Amino acid sequence: MDTQKDPDIISGPMTLALIGYSGTFMRYAMAVTPRNYLLFGCHIVNFGAQTTQAYRYVNYHYLGGQQAALQASAKDGLAQAEGSLNSTASSAERMAMDAKAKVESGAKDLAAQAKAQVDKVTR
């Protein structure tokens, strides 16, 4: 639905033209004989939809909506970066502990082998 899309893509001049078009043909639908209630209904719905889009356009471009959207986007990006950083830090910490354990185990094995060779030579 268009009301869920980014307000940055709304064309102000086109929205204004569609509001005028719908308003004109709402009047036309009531001016003809017999009155065309179906045409009137279609254009009143379109008039309402375009008015909603015009409000979103004005709010985004002139009433600070763009700044609010940028701030929300920046906060979301910061939260994602912090989550990724925390995840990477904990992963690096686990890897460092695993490496430390392997080095200690390898050092003990080498010490045992060296002791065994020294005992073998001194016998």
C-alpha positions in Angstrom: 0.0 0.0 0.0 1.3 3.4 -0.9 0.7 4.8 2.6 3.4 2.4 3.9 6.1 3.5 1.4 8.8 6.1 2.1 7.3 9.6 1.8 10.4 10.7 -0.1 9.0 9.1 -3.3 5.8 11.1 -3.2 5.5 13.7 -5.9 4.0 16.9 -4.5 2.9 18.4 -7.9 1.3 15.2 -9.0 -0.5 14.8 -5.7 -1.8 18.3 -6.0 -2.9 17.7 -9.6 -4.8 14.5 -8.5 -6.5 16.3 -5.7 -7.7 19.0 -8.2 -8.8 16.3 -10.7 -10.8 14.4 -8.1 -12.4 17.5 -6.8 -13.4 18.6 -10.2 -14.9 15.3 -11.2 -16.7 15.0 -7.8 -18.4 18.3 -8.7 -19.1 17.0 -12.3 -20.6 13.8 -11.0 -23.2 15.8 -9.1 -23.8 18.4 -11.8 -24.9 15.9 -14.6 -28.4 14.5 -14.9 -28.9 11.9 -13.7 -26.4 12.2 -10.9 -23.5 9.7 -11.1 -23.1 8.5 -7.5 -20.6 5.8 -8.6 -18.3 8.4 -10.2 -18.7 10.6 -7.1 -17.8 7.7 -4.8 -14.7 6.8 -6.8 -13.5 10.4 -6.8 -14.2 11.0 -3.1 -12.1 7.9 -2.2 -9.3 9.1 -4.5 -9.6 12.6 -3.0 -9.2 11.2 0.4 -6.2 9.0 -0.6 -4.4 11.9 -2.3 -5.1 14.2 0.6 -3.4 11.6 2.9 -0.4 11.5 0.5 -0.3 15.3 0.5 -0.2 15.4 4.3 2.6 12.9 4.3 4.5 14.9 1.6 4.1 18.2 3.6 5.0 16.5 6.9 8.1 14.9 5.4 9.5 17.8 3.5 8.3 20.8 5.5 7.4 19.8 9.1 10.5 17.8 10.1 9.5 14.3 9.1 12.6 13.9 7.1 14.9 14.7 10.0 12.9 12.3 12.2 13.2 9.5 9.6 17.0 10.1 9.4 17.3 10.0 13.2 15.3 6.8 13.4 17.4 5.3 10.7 20.7 6.4 12.4 19.5 4.9 15.7 18.6 1.6 14.1 22.0 1.5 12.3 23.7 2.2 15.6 21.8 -0.5 17.4 22.7 -3.0 14.7 26.3 -2.0 14.8 26.4 -2.4 18.6 24.8 -5.8 18.4 27.2 -6.9 15.7 30.2 -5.5 17.7 29.1 -7.3 20.8 28.6 -10.5 19.0 32.0 -10.2 17.3 33.7 -9.3 20.6 32.2 -12.3 22.4 33.2 -14.6 19.5 36.7 -13.2 19.5 36.9 -13.8 23.3 35.8 -17.4 22.9 38.3 -18.0 20.2 41.1 -16.4 22.3 40.2 -18.7 25.2 40.1 -21.7 22.9 43.5 -20.7 21.5 44.9 -20.2 25.0 43.7 -23.7 26.0 45.3 -25.3 22.9 48.6 -23.5 23.5 48.7 -24.6 27.2 47.8 -28.1 26.2 50.5 -28.1 23.5 53.0 -26.7 25.9 52.3 -29.4 28.4 52.6 -32.0 25.8 55.9 -30.6 24.6 57.2 -30.3 28.2 56.2 -34.0 28.7 58.0 -35.0 25.5 61.1 -33.0 26.4 61.2 -34.5 29.9 60.8 -38.0 28.4 63.7 -37.4 26.0 65.9 -36.0 28.9 65.1 -39.0 31.0 65.9 -41.3 28.0 69.2 -39.5 27.4 70.2 -39.5 31.1 69.6 -43.2 31.6 
